[in-house]
Amino acid sequence: MQSGAGEFVLKAEGCHIEHELKYIFGYHAVELSVSPTSSLLSGSQVSRNFRFHPLNTEPVSSLLLDPYHWPIAPGSLDLVLLHHMVEVSDRPHRLLSEAGHTIIPGGKMIVVGFNPLSLCNIKRMILPGYRKLFRGVQFISPSRMKDWLTLLGFSVEKVIHGAYLFPSNHSAMGLKTEVIEQRCHNWMLPFGSFYIIVATREVPGMTPIKPVWSSVGQSLVGKPITGSSRVGDNR
């Protein structure tokens, strides 16, 4: 993510993430990213934002975290952003589970991943010059990621795609790149180089409290009602 092409993708991701952050509020948010220089929660409406990095990364000016053992109390975060962490993990289910348990009911999870159905991945598989791209990345389709989130008790709100023309020469294409990218985004084409999934942790269902009428009804069954309803009956 530190190359010129990587900076283009990171910038595109940041624009979409910043737009989504306008509608997410709360008190605590965590960003876990593969990029040591990322600050994707800088535009967050959440009061306190924390940026973590995996333990196996080089020392950075942020907190280090074991992705499989989060030192955070369950149900204490309003937002978790996983930036290309699931696909580079050797235990993606465990990572998602750890992140999910820290989110409060009604809280949000944003997952950013590389799309296996993108133009870039097709080039990588066909052209030798592109094979070094995404080295060490285990591609996970948006549909599979949605299934995993659903199993963890999340409802997927939206899936966003971007960087459709990556890794083409964007500087040479100039304004045409922005026009094509915007049109592909408006048409919601599922072929962008990356995808962003916004999911909400479902609130546990409430059991309605019903009035207990059965005991009252049973006490009256088979018993005569005292007194008479006929007025003036003295017999």
C-alpha positions in Angstrom: 0.0 0.0 0.0 3.1 2.3 0.0 3.7 2.3 -3.7 2.2 4.8 -6.1 -0.5 2.4 -7.2 -1.2 1.5 -3.5 -1.6 5.2 -2.7 -4.2 5.6 -5.4 -6.2 2.7 -4.0 -5.8 3.9 -0.4 -7.0 7.4 -1.4 -10.1 5.9 -3.2 -10.9 3.7 -0.2 -10.5 6.7 2.1 -13.0 8.8 0.1 -15.7 6.1 0.4 -15.0 5.4 4.1 -15.1 9.1 4.9 -18.6 9.3 3.4 -19.8 6.4 5.4 -18.4 7.7 8.7 -20.6 10.8 8.4 -23.6 8.6 9.5 -21.9 6.6 12.3 -21.9 8.0 15.8 -20.8 6.7 19.2 -18.0 6.9 21.9 -15.3 4.4 20.9 -13.9 3.2 17.5 -10.9 1.1 16.5 -9.1 0.9 13.2 -7.0 -2.1 12.4 -5.1 -1.7 9.2 -2.3 -3.3 7.1 -1.0 0.2 6.3 1.3 1.6 9.0 0.5 5.2 7.8 -3.3 4.9 7.4 -5.6 7.2 9.4 -8.9 6.2 7.9 -10.9 7.2 11.0 -9.7 10.8 11.0 -13.1 12.0 9.8 -15.1 9.8 12.2 -18.0 11.2 14.2 -17.2 8.8 17.0 -15.8 10.6 20.1 -12.6 8.6 20.7 -10.8 6.8 17.9 -7.9 4.3 18.3 -5.5 3.0 15.7 -4.1 -0.5 16.2 -1.5 -2.4 14.2 -0.7 -6.2 14.2 2.0 -7.4 16.5 4.1 -8.6 13.5 4.4 -5.1 12.0 7.3 -2.7 12.3 7.1 -0.3 15.3 4.8 2.6 14.6 3.4 5.5 16.6 0.2 3.6 17.6 -0.9 0.7 19.7 0.1 -2.9 18.8 -2.6 -5.6 19.0 -2.8 -9.4 18.7 -5.5 -9.7 16.1 -6.7 -13.0 17.6 -6.8 -11.8 21.2 -8.3 -8.3 21.5 -7.6 -6.7 24.9 -11.0 -5.0 24.7 -14.1 -5.8 26.8 -16.9 -7.4 24.8 -19.6 -5.0 23.7 -17.6 -1.8 24.3 -17.0 -0.4 20.8 -19.3 1.5 18.5 -17.3 1.0 15.4 -14.5 -1.4 14.2 -12.8 -0.8 10.8 -10.8 -3.8 9.4 -8.7 -2.5 6.6 -7.4 -5.4 4.5 -6.8 -7.4 7.6 -9.1 -10.4 7.1 -7.5 -11.4 3.7 -3.9 -11.3 5.0 -4.8 -13.3 8.1 -4.1 -17.0 8.5 -7.1 -17.2 10.8 -9.7 -14.9 9.2 -12.7 -16.3 11.0 -11.0 -15.8 14.4 -10.1 -12.3 13.5 -13.7 -11.4 12.5 -15.0 -13.1 15.6 -12.7 -11.2 17.9 -13.6 -7.9 16.3 -17.3 -8.7 16.3 -17.4 -9.5 20.0 -16.1 -6.1 20.9 -19.0 -4.2 19.1 -22.1 -3.2 21.0 -25.6 -4.2 19.7 -26.4 -1.7 17.0 -22.7 -0.9 16.5 -21.0 -1.0 13.1 -18.2 -3.0 11.4 -16.6 -1.8 8.2 -14.6 -4.4 6.3 -12.3 -3.4 3.4 -11.0 -6.2 1.1 -9.6 -6.8 -2.3 -12.1 -8.0 -4.9 -11.2 -11.4 -6.6 -13.6 -10.4 -9.5 -11.7 -7.2 -10.3 -9.9 -6.2 -13.5 -6.7 -6.0 -11.6 -6.9 -9.6 -10.3 -7.6 -10.8 -13.8 -4.5 -9.0 -15.1 -2.5 -10.5 -12.2 -3.5 -14.0 -13.2 -2.9 -13.6 -16.9 0.0 -11.1 -17.3 3.4 -12.0 -15.6 4.2 -8.3 -15.0 1.3 -8.0 -12.6 1.8 -11.2 -10.6 3.7 -9.4 -7.8 0.6 -7.5 -7.0 -1.4 -8.7 -3.9 1.4 -11.0 -2.9 0.4 -12.8 0.3 -3.3 -11.8 -0.1 -5.9 -14.5 0.3 -8.8 -13.2 -1.8 -12.2 -13.4 -0.1 -15.3 -12.6 -2.2 -17.8 -10.1 -0.9 -20.5 -12.8 -0.8 -18.4 -15.0 1.4 -17.5 -12.1 3.7 -21.2 -11.3 4.0 -21.9 -14.9 4.9 -19.3 -14.8 7.7 -20.6 -11.5 9.1 -24.2 -12.9 9.1 -23.1 -15.9 11.1 -21.5 -13.6 13.6 -24.8 -11.8 14.1 -24.4 -8.9 11.8 -26.7 -7.5 9.1 -25.0 -6.2 6.0 -26.3 -2.7 5.1 -24.3 -2.1 1.9 -21.4 -3.2 -0.3 -19.4 -0.5 -2.0 -16.9 -1.1 -4.9 -14.1 1.2 -6.1 -10.9 1.6 -8.1 -12.4 -0.1 -11.2 -9.5 0.8 -13.5 -6.6 0.0 -11.1 -3.8 -0.6 -12.0 -4.1 1.4 -15.2 -2.2 4.6 -15.9 -4.5 7.0 -14.2 -2.2 10.0 -14.7 -2.3 9.5 -18.5 -6.1 9.1 -18.6 -6.6 12.3 -16.5 -10.2 13.4 -16.1 -11.5 10.3 -17.9 -10.5 8.2 -15.0 -12.7 10.1 -12.5 -15.7 10.0 -14.9 -15.4 6.3 -15.5 -14.9 5.6 -11.8 -17.9 7.7 -10.8 -20.2 6.0 -13.4 -19.1 2.5 -12.4 -19.8 3.5 -8.8 -23.2 4.9 -9.6 -24.2 1.8 -11.5 -23.0 -0.3 -8.5 -20.9 -2.6 -10.7 -19.3 -5.4 -8.6 -16.0 -5.3 -10.4 -14.0 -2.7 -8.4 -10.5 -3.6 -7.2 -11.7 -3.3 -3.6 -14.9 -3.6 -1.7 -16.2 -2.0 1.5 -18.8 -3.8 3.5 -20.8 -1.8 6.2 -22.5 -4.1 8.7 -24.5 -3.6 11.9 -24.5 -5.9 14.9 -28.0 -7.0 15.4 -29.8 -6.2 18.6 -30.9 -9.4 20.4 -34.6 -10.0 20.2 -36.8 -9.1 23.1 -39.3 -11.6 24.5 -42.7 -9.9 25.0 -44.2 -10.2 28.5 -47.8 -11.5 28.3 -50.4 -11.0 31.0 -51.1 -14.3 32.9 -54.8 -14.9 32.4 -54.8 -18.7 32.6 -54.8 -18.9 36.4 -57.8 -16.6 36.6 -59.8 -18.5 34.0 -59.1 -21.8 35.6 -60.4 -20.7 39.0 -63.8 -19.9 37.5 -64.2 -23.0 35.4 -67.0 -25.2 36.7 -68.0 -23.0 39.6 -71.3 -21.2 39.8 -71.5 -17.5 40.0 -72.9 -16.6 43.4 -76.1 -14.6 43.6 -78.9 -14.2 41.0 -79.1 -11.8 38.1 -83.0 -11.7 38.4 -84.2 -8.7 40.2 -87.0 -9.3 42.8 -86.5 -13.1 42.9 -86.9 -13.9 46.7 -87.4 -17.6 46.3 
